[in-house]
Amino acid sequence: MSKTETYEIRIQGRLDDRWAAWFDDMEIHAAPDGGTVIRGEVPDQAALHGLIQKVRDLGLPLISVTHHDTGATS
């Protein structure tokens, strides 16, 4: 049984909405601290690691990765 999980990735530096497609259509928002929040559903751990690698490829410092419990049960 497959269940997507919601994650929030915070990075230092600004990315605008045009990067959403590159980050698998996740939501991209400017954070008040000058950073960027990338948030959305991730199907599995391999996909999460792929998103983190994309952050690395951009050369932007990773601040945090947070799992958000949606309260869904399988």
N, C-alpha and C positions, 0 to 999 in steps of 0.2 A: 504494500500500500504506500502511495507516495503522498507526501505532505510538504507543501512549501512553508518556509519560515521567513519571517520579516527581520531584516537586518538594517542597521544604520551604520554607515561608515563615515567617520569624520576625518577630514584631511586639512592640512594647513595650506592656505592659498585658495584662490578663487577659480572656480569652473563655472561657465554659464550653461544654460539649458541645452545648447547645441551638442554637448557631450553626452546627453541622455542615451542616444542610440548606441554609442560606444560602450556604455555601461548597462547594456541589456535593457534599455528603456526604464531604468530606475529614475525616481524623482531626484532632482538636483536642486538644492536650495542654498543660498548664501547664509552663513551663520553670522550672528552679530559680532563675533570675535575676529572676523576677517577670514575665516575658513569656509569650508564647504561641507554640506551634509548630503550624502548620497543614501537614499532610503528606498527599499522596495523588497519584494518577495524574491527569495532565492530557493531554487528547487532542491539543492543538496550541498554538501560540504565542498565537493569538487568545483561547483559553480562559485561558491563563496571565495575559494582560493583563487579562482580565475579573476574575480573582481579585484581582489587584493593585489594580484600581479599587475593588473592594469594601472592601479594607483602607483605601484613601483615604477612601471614603465614611463609614467608621466614625470617621475622624479619629484613628486610631491610628498612631503612627510605625512605619514599615517599617524593620526592622533588616537583614534579608537575605533573598535568594531563592537557594536552592541546588538545582542539578540533581543528582539521584542516579542514577548509572548502574546499571541493574538487570542488566546483563550480557546482556540479550536481544538477539538479532539478528533481522533481518527476513528 
